[in-house]
């Protein structure tokens, strides 16, 4: 719960600020690349390094979270493929998805 809420928000705030500033300056490549690059680094390098140092035990809840991550990644991919623009409606859908996920995590 703490890792998926407080820690995730705290470590993502710099990426959020960078992406918002880049979007305001019409530097969309930086906004998208910052978020994707950070997530790929966290998943592959940080998780890989920590599991190399000390093996990780995967709980069933983590597999459900991984499936949700996969589904949301597909949603983001489809959003960027269709008209190559993420507008207000898609942004609201993403924020709504995040809120629903947080409610699911807290209730779990």
N, C-alpha and C positions, 0 to 999 in steps of 0.2 A: 504493500500500500504506500509506504513512504517513498520507495524507489520510483514507483510509477506516478507519483503525484508531486510531492515537494521537491525531491531531488531532480526529477525530470524538468519541472518548471524552472527551477533555479539554474540549472545548467543550460537551459535553452533560451533564457532571457537575452544573453549577448547576441545569439543568432537572430532572435526576434527583432531586436533594435537594429542590427545591421541590415536585415531584410527590409524593414520598414523604411529606413533611410534610403536604401538602394531603390526601392519602389518609388519613393517620392522623387528621386533624382532620375527616374526613368531608366535605371540600370538593372533591368529585369534579369539579365544573365547572372549578375552578382547575387541577387536575391534568391533565385532558384538554386544556383550552385552552392551558395553558403549553406542552405538547409540540407540539400542532398549530400554534400560533402561531409558535413558534420555528422549526419546520421550514419553514413557508410563508415566513417572513421570510428564512431562509437560502437557500432555493431561488430565490425570486423577486427579492428585493432585493440580497442579497450577490452572487449569480451574475450578476444583471442589471447591477449597478454595475461589477463587475470586467470583464465582457465589454464594457461601454461604454467603459471607460478603455483597455483593451487587448484586442483580439479574442482569443477562446479557440479553440484547435484541439481538436476533439472526436475522441478515439481510439475505435476500435471497442469497447474494453473498457468505456468510459463508457456506451455504448449498452446493453450487457448489464446494467451496474449500474442504469441507468435502468429497464430492464424489471423487474429484481428489485425496485426501489423501488416501481414501479407494482403489482406482484403483492402485495407486503407491505402497501401502502396499502389495496388491495382486501380483504386478509385482515383488517386492523384495522377497516375499515368493516363487514364482515360480522360480526365479533366484537361490535361495539357495537350492531348492529341486532338481533341475536338475543338476546332477553331483556334488552337494554340493560344488560348487566353483563359486566365482564371479571373473571372469578374466577381461582382458583388454576390450574385446568387451562389456561385460555387464556393466562395469564401464563407458565406453563411452556412452552407451545407457542411463544410469542413469544421467550422466552429461548433455546430450542432452535433456532429459526430464525436468531437472531442468531449463535449459536455455529457453526452450519452455514455461514452466510455468511462468517464470519471465517475458517473453515478453507478455504473456497473462495478467498477473497482471498489468503490466505497461500500456498496451493498454486499459484495462477495465476502 
